[in-house]
Amino acid sequence: MKSVKLEEMNVAQLVEQFVGIALAQDVAARRDEIRKYNRLYDELEAVEGELKTREGDQRRALVSLLNHSNAQVRLKSAIALLAIVPEAARGALHIISACNEYPQAADARGMLRAVGEGSYVPS
């Protein structure tokens, strides 16, 4: 099967790719597969970057993922959305934190702290 380059995908396909990578990250984290998780991190960043470069910043297409059933998908979409819908993104991070869904709850708390302190500036 031929792999499709990100720039050849439409927005819906990119969102689907984002979900698939985040779900794979969740599995890798639970299995302590650090190398795989890191590779997937880079892949997720590439998808987010591709969405960002699309006319009108198509990261907005990730908003529906803030209600996804998987905490990793919610976490990663919230982080990706901090620059364009900060209130909704922070709200999702607060929910993940409050539900104590680990390891994502710890990541959500760290991100909320970094945003609050100004040490993380979304772009």
NORPE-V599310 format. One line per field, one symbol per residue. ss: DSSP state (h for helix, s for strand, l for the rest). psi: psi as a letter, one per 20 degrees, with the letter a starting at -180 (. if undefined). burial: # if it has 24 or more other C-alpha atoms within 12 Angstrom, else .. Layout:
BEGIN
ss->???
psi->???
burial->???
END
This chain:
BEGIN
ss->lllllhhhllhhhhhhhhhhhhhhhhhhhhlllhhhhhhhhhhhhhhhhhhhhllllhhhhhhhhhhlllhhhhhhhhhhhllllhhhhhhhhhhhhhlllllhhhhhhhhhhhhhhllllll
psi->ppqpqgiiqrghhgggggggghghggggghjkmgggghghghgghggghgghiqpjnjhhiighiijqhphgggghhgghihhhmhggghgghgggghiloqihggggggggggghijiooq.
burial->.....#....#..#############..........#..##.######.###.....######.##...#############.###.##########.....###.###.##...........
END
